[in-house]
Amino acid sequence: MRKTNWLQQILTQISLLVIGLYVMVPIWGAIRLAFDGSLKSRPVEFRLFPKELSLKPFLSVLDRPYQSVDFVDLLKNSLIVSLGAALIALVLGASLAYAFARYRFPGRKPALFVLLFAAMLPPVAFMTPLYIVLSMVQLRTTLLGLTLVYVTFALPFCIWNMRAGFQSVAKELEEAAFLDGANSLQTFWFVSLPLSLPSITIAGLIAFLMGYSEFAMGWLFVSNAETVTLAMSIYAMVQSGNAQPWSILASMFIIMSIPIVIVFAVLQNTLLDRMLFVSQKK
């Protein structure tokens, strides 16, 4: 029995080591490329460390990485689009999710099925109707139009995720608030919403990541370089072949990852609470 336990432990450690290497090796490769000032195009040899340690790639990125557009403008566009999409998806999704979780009304189950079906559809399925609608209201080539596109992608998932969070709140707590004289809005704002905060945080994080990292579909709603996001600029640089050194691409990747790391660092306690809650429910 002890030998079996030791064997399982060894196999577990080896599996975790392989998974860790699978995750960390590409990240280390990007870091190594980002600090290598000797690259003129793509790397032609395998190296664990930069051949010429330099900050020039980062300085190039922070100057004008894409078609003479300032990095600050690209970052601003990305944050406006992603944070706006997350905020709108949370505001609209929270009210809808609470209604689906607490009320019974005609068409409730078909509406939930439609939302689930929309969440499973690939984003390209929304492109034609979004293109037509945003063109009609003259928002197709604006940052607001791009934000609404990402809201459309994120809203079904946000509703389903927050609905589960509201369902986990005991109805007795809301009934107690009603007995204390609170109305429906006060009960939602001061009881249900705080207790569902982990689920709401996850929904907002997913919506933010959708808007921040998406690049393929967004090109349909961009007409000039001033409305391009960071993710789109990286994609454009990759498509240009060897016109830019790979060190600049790697530097762009690292700098673009910083806001995501900051968001995860700020929300880690809330995310951990949600994971612990799910494990306890199981």
Secondary structure, DSSP 8 states (H G I E B T S, - for coil): -HHHHHHHHHHHHHHHHHHHHHHHHHHHHHHHHHTBTT-SSS--S--SS-SSB-SHHHHHHHH--BTTB-HHHHHHHHHHHHHHHHHHHHHHHHHHHHHHHH---TTHHHHHHHHHHHHHS-GGGGHHHHHHHHHHTT-TTSHHHHHHHHHHHHHHHHHHHHHHHHHTS-HHHHHHHHHTT--HHHHIIIIIHHHTHHHHHHHHHHHHHHHHH--TTGGGG--SGGG--HHHHHHHHHHTTTSS-HHHHHHHHHHHHHHHHHHHHHHHHHHHHHHHHHHHH-
